[in-house]
Amino acid sequence: MNHLTTLAAMATFLLACGGNPRQTRTITAQIDGGAGKTLYFDKFVGNKPVHVDSVTLDAGGKGVMHIPAMPLDFYSLSLGGDKIFVLLLDSAENLTVTAQVDSLENPRNYEGSVNTALIHGYFRDAKAHDDQVAKLAERLKADRTDTLAMTEYVQLNNDFTEHTRKFILDHPGSPAVLAAMGRLNIQQELPLFEQVRDSLRRTIPYSEYFTAFRDQVDRAAQQMAVMKQQEEQQAMLDNLIPVGSVAPDFTQDSPEGKPISLGSLRGKVVLIDFWASWCRPCRMENPNVLKVYNKYHNKGFEILGVSLDKSKDAWTGAIKQDGLPWKHVSDLQFWNNAVAQQYGVSAIPYTVLVDREGKVLAKNLRGPALEEKLAEVLK
């Protein structure tokens, strides 16, 4: 079932068949040691083999099946057990197979099917690669300082990735490439995945293996488009207040109802910290912010927390619970907070570091990066 498992992620197989029902293809099998056993020709339904035809092997282990014409897709031969020989057949191919009864999944010889030869050639290459990788992994497990093994390990994987890409590029319309696509990263190789999808659309359009692959590629393309849109939107927001520009002044009320403006802190290095009581990453970051505040406050460092809360009790409760001694403001308008809108904030925690003259030094610094920048500025 190893070969079938390689294909499992590509979902189920379509029941449809086409062509002239009077046309047949012949499968001739010689299974040494298989006298009297039943040889099955199966298609996959729900990724499980379902019998289409069968033949009882004669005393010499030979059997012939005449299969109705069916579209190019994944099929298999089996003796009723879990060992199968994966086939990629179309309605025009006549297949001959010679194998031992206990190793049907690895026949001595098979002829008549171009795509079957392609997929099993790739299976052999993949197994040889995996065997080599396993040996190197054992060496590294025994000695993590074995730099030669690590170099060989990396090179081996790089070489096989290139081999896989060449196999796909050489046979983009063959269903055999579906066995190779799982070796590649769809995010890194999306154009190649789209090329294969478009090629297979012409050769196996009704196969559920294809439709599952097509849907996977379409989803990835949509996700990449969304990510690109988000990146462009973030770049646009970042350009609203670029590093080096003067940070726009603003005024909002403190928990006590006292208005506090950014401009009132001119002469200090100020971290504008956009956060909220309901933001778990913000709360997790607060101890780091508190650490740098305590370290640099006496050197002219101030923090102005801008909360995206909508409940005053939740806001002030979080300030007290986390022990945040710096200045805080909010208009309690959640994501519609006027300052967050003004500064193009699309996610929190988010920070803007402003120098003594009111110019933006950096954005979105946290943890060690914030401390490193403050050490540079507040020498």
DRENTI-85264 format. One line per 10 residues: number of its first residue (from 1); their letters; for each residue x, y, z of C-alpha. Coordinates in nm, 2 decimals, m for minus. Layout:
<vodos>
NUM> a> X,Y,Z | ...
</vodos>
This chain:
<vodos>
1> mnhlttlaam> 0.00,0.00,0.00 | 0.30,0.23,0.00 | 0.24,0.36,m0.34 | m0.13,0.41,m0.27 | m0.04,0.61,0.05 | 0.17,0.84,m0.17 | m0.14,0.92,m0.36 | m0.38,0.94,m0.06 | m0.35,1.31,m0.01 | m0.50,1.36,m0.36
11> atfllacggn> m0.84,1.24,m0.23 | m1.08,1.00,m0.41 | m1.12,0.85,m0.75 | m1.41,0.93,m0.99 | m1.65,0.65,m1.08 | m1.72,0.79,m1.43 | m1.59,0.61,m1.74 | m1.61,0.71,m2.10 | m1.55,0.59,m2.46 | m1.72,0.32,m2.65
21> prqtrtitaq> m1.84,0.04,m2.41 | m1.77,m0.22,m2.67 | m1.40,m0.14,m2.67 | m1.18,m0.33,m2.43 | m0.82,m0.34,m2.33 | m0.63,m0.66,m2.23 | m0.43,m0.72,m1.92 | m0.22,m1.03,m1.94 | m0.05,m1.13,m1.61 | 0.20,m1.40,m1.53
31> idggagktly> 0.22,m1.44,m1.16 | 0.47,m1.71,m1.06 | 0.34,m1.91,m0.77 | m0.01,m1.77,m0.81 | m0.18,m2.08,m0.95 | m0.55,m2.09,m0.86 | m0.54,m1.74,m0.70 | m0.77,m1.46,m0.81 | m0.62,m1.15,m0.97 | m0.83,m0.84,m0.94
41> fdkfvgnkpv> m0.83,m0.53,m1.15 | m0.95,m0.24,m0.93 | m1.04,0.12,m0.95 | m1.02,0.35,m0.65 | m1.34,0.48,m0.48 | m1.28,0.69,m0.17 | m0.91,0.60,m0.21 | m0.99,0.24,m0.16 | m0.97,m0.03,m0.43 | m1.30,m0.15,m0.57
51> hvdsvtldag> m1.31,m0.46,m0.79 | m1.39,m0.40,m1.16 | m1.29,m0.74,m1.30 | m1.10,m1.05,m1.20 | m0.95,m1.37,m1.34 | m0.85,m1.70,m1.18 | m0.49,m1.77,m1.26 | m0.43,m2.10,m1.43 | m0.19,m2.38,m1.32 | 0.10,m2.18,m1.46
61> gkgvmhipam> 0.00,m1.86,m1.29 | m0.13,m1.70,m1.61 | m0.45,m1.50,m1.65 | m0.60,m1.26,m1.90 | m0.86,m0.99,m1.84 | m1.05,m0.79,m2.10 | m1.14,m0.46,m1.94 | m1.40,m0.22,m2.07 | m1.26,0.11,m2.20 | m1.21,0.35,m1.91
71> pldfyslslg> m1.05,0.69,m1.89 | m0.69,0.75,m1.81 | m0.66,0.74,m1.43 | m0.53,0.54,m1.13 | m0.61,0.17,m1.12 | m0.44,m0.13,m0.95 | m0.38,m0.50,m0.97 | m0.40,m0.71,m0.65 | m0.44,m1.07,m0.53 | m0.70,m0.96,m0.27
81> gdkifvllld> m0.45,m0.86,0.00 | m0.30,m0.52,0.09 | m0.02,m0.54,m0.17 | m0.11,m0.38,m0.49 | 0.05,m0.27,m0.82 | m0.06,0.08,m0.90 | m0.15,0.14,m1.27 | m0.20,0.44,m1.48 | m0.39,0.31,m1.78 | m0.60,0.46,m2.06
91> saenltvtaq> m0.85,0.29,m2.28 | m0.60,0.23,m2.56 | m0.33,0.04,m2.36 | m0.29,m0.33,m2.33 | m0.07,m0.43,m2.03 | 0.14,m0.73,m1.97 | 0.28,m0.80,m1.62 | 0.52,m1.06,m1.48 | 0.57,m1.09,m1.11 | 0.61,m1.32,m0.81
101> vdslenprny> 0.31,m1.40,m0.61 | 0.46,m1.25,m0.29 | 0.58,m0.93,m0.46 | 0.31,m0.82,m0.69 | 0.37,m0.46,m0.59 | 0.72,m0.49,m0.75 | 0.68,m0.68,m1.08 | 0.98,m0.82,m1.26 | 0.85,m0.67,m1.58 | 0.55,m0.47,m1.71
111> egsvntalih> 0.50,m0.34,m2.06 | 0.23,m0.15,m2.25 | 0.16,0.15,m2.03 | 0.37,0.47,m2.06 | 0.23,0.64,m1.76 | 0.26,0.33,m1.54 | 0.62,0.32,m1.63 | 0.66,0.68,m1.54 | 0.51,0.67,m1.20 | 0.70,0.35,m1.09
121> gyfrdakahd> 1.02,0.50,m1.22 | 0.96,0.80,m0.99 | 0.86,0.56,m0.70 | 1.20,0.38,m0.74 | 1.39,0.71,m0.75 | 1.20,0.83,m0.44 | 1.27,0.51,m0.25 | 1.64,0.52,m0.33 | 1.65,0.88,m0.21 | 1.46,0.81,0.11
131> dqvaklaerl> 1.69,0.51,0.19 | 2.00,0.74,0.15 | 1.84,1.01,0.37 | 1.75,0.75,0.64 | 2.12,0.64,0.65 | 2.24,1.00,0.69 | 1.98,1.06,0.95 | 2.11,0.77,1.15 | 2.46,0.91,1.13 | 2.34,1.25,1.25
141> kadrtdtlam> 2.15,1.09,1.53 | 2.46,0.92,1.64 | 2.68,1.23,1.60 | 2.52,1.57,1.58 | 2.87,1.72,1.50 | 2.91,1.51,1.18 | 2.92,1.81,0.95 | 3.00,1.59,0.65 | 2.68,1.40,0.70 | 2.49,1.72,0.74
151> teyvqlnndf> 2.63,1.86,0.41 | 2.55,1.54,0.23 | 2.20,1.54,0.38 | 2.13,1.89,0.26 | 2.28,1.83,m0.09 | 2.09,1.50,m0.12 | 1.76,1.68,m0.05 | 1.84,1.97,m0.28 | 1.94,1.73,m0.56 | 1.62,1.52,m0.53
161> tehtrkfild> 1.41,1.84,m0.53 | 1.56,1.94,m0.85 | 1.51,1.58,m0.99 | 1.15,1.60,m0.89 | 1.10,1.94,m1.05 | 1.26,1.81,m1.38 | 1.04,1.50,m1.37 | 0.73,1.72,m1.34 | 0.84,1.97,m1.61 | 0.92,1.68,m1.85
171> hpgspavlaa> 0.57,1.52,m1.80 | 0.33,1.79,m1.69 | 0.02,1.62,m1.84 | 0.09,1.28,m1.70 | m0.11,1.18,m1.38 | 0.23,1.03,m1.27 | 0.34,1.38,m1.16 | 0.08,1.38,m0.88 | 0.31,1.13,m0.70 | 0.58,1.39,m0.72
181> mgrlniqqel> 0.39,1.71,m0.64 | 0.37,1.62,m0.27 | 0.75,1.64,m0.25 | 0.74,2.02,m0.33 | 0.62,2.32,m0.12 | 0.31,2.46,m0.29 | 0.37,2.81,m0.15 | 0.72,2.82,m0.30 | 0.63,2.64,m0.62 | 0.28,2.78,m0.69
191> plfeqvrdsl> 0.35,2.86,m1.06 | 0.46,2.50,m1.12 | 0.15,2.37,m0.94 | m0.07,2.59,m1.15 | 0.11,2.47,m1.47 | 0.05,2.10,m1.37 | m0.32,2.18,m1.28 | m0.38,2.33,m1.62 | m0.20,2.04,m1.80 | m0.39,1.77,m1.61
201> rrtipyseyf> m0.72,1.95,m1.68 | m0.67,1.84,m2.04 | m0.57,1.48,m1.97 | m0.77,1.36,m1.66 | m1.04,1.62,m1.62 | m1.29,1.38,m1.46 | m1.06,1.22,m1.21 | m1.12,1.29,m0.85 | m0.75,1.28,m0.80 | m0.73,1.57,m1.04
211> tafrdqvdra> m1.02,1.76,m0.88 | m0.87,1.73,m0.53 | m0.54,1.85,m0.67 | m0.71,2.13,m0.86 | m0.89,2.24,m0.55 | m0.57,2.24,m0.35 | m0.40,2.46,m0.60 | m0.69,2.69,m0.63 | m0.71,2.74,m0.25 | m0.33,2.81,m0.24
221> aqqmavmkqq> m0.36,3.06,m0.52 | m0.65,3.24,m0.34 | m0.45,3.24,m0.01 | m0.14,3.38,m0.19 | m0.36,3.65,m0.35 | m0.50,3.74,m0.01 | m0.16,3.75,0.15 | m0.03,3.97,m0.14 | m0.33,4.21,m0.09 | m0.26,4.22,0.28
231> eeqqamldnl> 0.11,4.30,0.23 | 0.02,4.57,m0.02 | m0.23,4.71,0.23 | 0.02,4.70,0.51 | 0.28,4.87,0.29 | 0.03,5.14,0.21 | m0.05,5.18,0.59 | 0.32,5.19,0.67 | 0.37,5.46,0.41 | 0.11,5.68,0.59
241> ipvgsvapdf> 0.37,5.75,0.86 | 0.71,5.65,0.72 | 1.03,5.62,0.94 | 1.19,5.96,0.96 | 0.86,6.16,0.93 | 0.71,6.36,1.21 | 0.47,6.14,1.41 | 0.12,6.30,1.39 | 0.01,6.46,1.72 | m0.30,6.33,1.89
251> tqdspegkpi> m0.49,6.37,2.22 | m0.70,6.12,2.40 | m0.82,6.08,2.76 | m0.64,5.89,3.04 | m0.84,5.65,3.26 | m0.89,5.94,3.50 | m1.04,6.15,3.22 | m0.74,6.37,3.18 | m0.64,6.46,2.81 | m0.29,6.36,2.72
261> slgslrgkvv> m0.13,6.45,2.39 | 0.18,6.30,2.22 | 0.31,6.65,2.18 | 0.32,6.70,2.56 | 0.59,6.44,2.57 | 0.82,6.62,2.32 | 1.18,6.60,2.45 | 1.15,6.24,2.55 | 1.19,5.92,2.34 | 0.84,5.79,2.33
271> lidfwaswcr> 0.70,5.44,2.25 | 0.34,5.46,2.13 | 0.21,5.12,2.23 | m0.11,5.01,2.07 | m0.26,4.73,2.27 | m0.58,4.60,2.44 | m0.69,4.40,2.75 | m0.85,4.14,2.52 | m0.53,4.09,2.31 | m0.34,3.79,2.44
281> pcrmenpnvl> m0.02,3.86,2.25 | m0.03,4.21,2.39 | m0.06,4.09,2.74 | 0.22,3.84,2.69 | 0.44,4.12,2.56 | 0.37,4.36,2.85 | 0.64,4.21,3.08 | 0.90,4.28,2.81 | 0.78,4.63,2.77 | 0.78,4.68,3.15
291> kvynkyhnkg> 1.14,4.56,3.16 | 1.26,4.82,2.91 | 1.05,5.09,3.07 | 1.22,5.03,3.41 | 1.56,5.02,3.25 | 1.54,5.33,3.04 | 1.27,5.55,3.20 | 1.52,5.75,3.40 | 1.72,5.81,3.08 | 1.44,6.00,2.91
301> feilgvsldk> 1.22,5.71,2.79 | 0.84,5.73,2.81 | 0.56,5.50,2.70 | 0.22,5.61,2.58 | m0.02,5.32,2.57 | m0.31,5.35,2.33 | m0.58,5.10,2.42 | m0.82,4.95,2.16 | m1.06,4.85,2.44 | m1.43,4.92,2.45
311> skdawtgaik> m1.48,4.86,2.82 | m1.32,5.10,3.07 | m1.32,4.84,3.35 | m1.14,4.58,3.13 | m0.89,4.84,3.03 | m0.81,4.97,3.37 | m0.82,4.62,3.51 | m0.55,4.50,3.27 | m0.33,4.81,3.35 | m0.35,4.72,3.72
321> qdglpwkhvs> m0.32,4.34,3.68 | m0.01,4.38,3.45 | 0.14,4.66,3.66 | 0.19,4.91,3.38 | 0.31,5.24,3.53 | 0.33,5.45,3.21 | 0.08,5.69,3.06 | m0.24,5.54,2.90 | m0.51,5.68,2.68 | m0.81,5.55,2.49
331> dlqfwnnava> m1.14,5.66,2.34 | m1.29,5.31,2.40 | m1.39,5.27,2.04 | m1.23,4.92,1.98 | m1.08,4.90,1.63 | m1.23,5.24,1.55 | m0.99,5.40,1.80 | m0.91,5.74,1.63 | m0.54,5.72,1.69 | m0.52,5.36,1.56
341> qqygvsaipy> m0.70,5.48,1.25 | m0.47,5.77,1.22 | m0.16,5.55,1.24 | m0.29,5.28,1.01 | m0.29,5.01,1.28 | m0.43,4.68,1.14 | m0.31,4.44,1.41 | m0.19,4.46,1.77 | 0.04,4.47,1.95 | 0.19,4.74,1.74
351> tvlvdregkv> 0.44,5.01,1.84 | 0.58,5.33,1.70 | 0.91,5.47,1.85 | 0.94,5.84,1.84 | 1.26,6.04,1.91 | 1.29,6.36,2.12 | 1.21,6.58,1.82 | 0.89,6.39,1.75 | 1.02,6.19,1.44 | 0.95,5.83,1.39
361> laknlrgpal> 1.26,5.62,1.47 | 1.11,5.27,1.41 | 0.79,5.07,1.40 | 0.66,4.75,1.55 | 0.97,4.68,1.77 | 0.92,4.43,2.05 | 1.13,4.23,2.29 | 1.51,4.23,2.23 | 1.47,4.44,1.92 | 1.31,4.73,2.12
371> eeklaevlk> 1.58,4.70,2.39 | 1.85,4.71,2.13 | 1.71,5.02,1.97 | 1.67,5.20,2.30 | 2.03,5.11,2.40 | 2.14,5.28,2.07 | 1.93,5.59,2.11 | 1.96,5.64,2.49 | 2.34,5.60,2.53
</vodos>
